Amino acid sequence: MNSPPLVAPIFPAGKEPLPPGFSEEEREQLMQAKKYQAWTNMGMESCVTKSVFAGGGGFVIGAFFSLMSSSFAYEDPLLRQNLSTRQKASEIFKEMGRGMWKSGKGFGKVGALFAGIECVIESYRARNDMVNPIAAGFVTGGILARNAGPKAAFGGGIAFAAFSAAIDLFLRRETPEED
């Protein structure tokens, strides 16, 4: 039977045409792969997943920055005068580890908080534009500065929103095409 012109053909579930190169015996594997791909996409679009990845990335970046800055730290030779070389090295590595942990936690918290808030705002608004990072920056800055009072929370929100806008403008800019 011919379908009317300009109407897409309708196929029953599981009987859609196969992509080129696939046989009927491979249909079940293809359907299983499509199901796993749909689950993966759904998981990666989740606000929780985005927050976890941003928090983990923030932790790694914060720890790396702390490691780099500790390599430039001034070491007072008289501070550890009575310790052996092994004890000095042990103390230095412990301090580096504590600094990396503290800095990593801070960066991770900011990254997870910002990514989660931005994702929720984007999901609610159903748009991907400049309003989302600016609003998320304002809310994140306010949350991070909330313990210092309302003025500081408002100022932190404004500052973080401006920073978020600057970063997003830089990342969204059009690059000239080179031929």
N, C-alpha and C positions, 0 to 999 in steps of 0.2 A: 504494500500500500504506500502510495506517495504522500508525503506530508505537504501541507499547503505551503506556498512560497513565502519566504521571509520569516518562517517559524523554525526555531531551533528544534532539532529532533529530541525526543524524550526517550530515555532508555531506563529500563527497570534497574534498581540497585543491584550492583554486582554483575551487570551485563553490559556495562559501558564498553565502547571500543577500546582495544588495547593499544598502547603506543607502538610505533614501528619497532620491529625486532623482538617483540615478546610473543610467546605462544600461549595458547589457552591453558597449558599445564602450569605456567608461571603466574597466572592470575592471582592465586591465593597469596603467593609471596609478595606480589606487587601491592595487593590490598593491605597486607600486614605492614609493609614498609610505609605506605601512606598513613596508616593509623599511628605508627610510631612517630612519623614526621609531624603529624598534627599535634600529638602530645608534646613533643619537643618545642614546637612553635608556641603552643599555649603556655608552657612552662617558662620559656624565655621572655614572653610578653608580660608575665606576672610581675606585679609591683614588688612582691617579696623577693623574687629572684633578682630583679634589678637592684634592689637595696643590698642584698647579700653580696653581689658582685662588686658594687660600688664600695661597700664597706671593706671588702677584702682587698680591692685595688688601693683604696685609701690607706689601709694598714700597711701594705707593702711599700707604697710611696713614702709614707711618713717614716717608716723604719729606715728606708734607704737614705732619706734626707738626714735623719739623725746620725746614721753611720757616717755619711760624708762630712757632716759638720763636726762630729767628734774626732775625725782624723785631723782637723785643723785646730782643735782645742789646745789651749796652752797647758802644758804639763809643768807643774811646779816641782823641780827636782828635790827640794827640801821637804816636800809633803810626805814622800814615801822613802825617806832616808834610811830607815832601819829595816826595810824589807829586802828580801833577796830578789833577784831578777825574776824568778818564777812567781813569787808572791805579788810583785809589782804588775807583771803581765796579767795575773789572775784578777787583781783588783781593777785594772784598766778594762779588761774584757767584761767584768761584771757591770761596771759603770756604763759601758757602751750598750750592753744588753738592756739595762734598766732604761736608758735614754731611748733606745730603739722601741721598746715596749710602750713607753709613755707617749712618744710622738706618734707611733703607729696607731695606738688606740684613739688618739685625738683626731688624726686624719681619717681613720676608719669611721668614727662616729659622725663626723661632718659629711663624709661621702655617702654613707648609708642614709642619713637623715635627709639630705638634699635630694638624693635619687628617689627615695620613697615618696617624699612630698611632691616632687615634680611629677612622678608617675601617677599619683592619685589625682592631682590637678588635671593632668593631661587626659586621664581616663574620664573624669567628670565632665570636662569641657569638650571632649571628643575632637580636639584640634591639636596640631603640633605647630605652634607659632612662638613668638618672642614673649608672650604674656606668661606662659608656663614657667620658664626659668626665672623670670623676674619675680613672679608671685612666690615661687618656691624659695628663692633666695631671701625674700622678705620674711617669710614665715620661719625659715631655718635660722636666719640671723637673729630674729626675735627670740626663738627658743634657746639658742646658744647663749644669749645675753640676758635671759630672763631673771637670773638671780641677782643682777646688779640694779634692778629697778625698772620701772616703766620707761623712763627716758633712755636708759641704756638699751633696753629691748627694742625700742623704736629706732634708735640710732644704729644698732646692730643690724636691724632689718633693712634699713635704708642702705647701709654700707654693703651688706651681703647681696642685696638686690642689684646694686650698681655693679658690683664685681661679677655677678652672674650674667648681667646684661652684656658687660664688656667681653667676657669669655665667649658667650653665645654668639655675639656679633662677629667675633674673630673666627669662630668655628663655622659659621654659616656663610661667610663671605664667599663671593664667587672668585675663583682663581682664573687668571687669563689663560686662554687655551693657546698652547704653543703648537705650531704646525711644523 
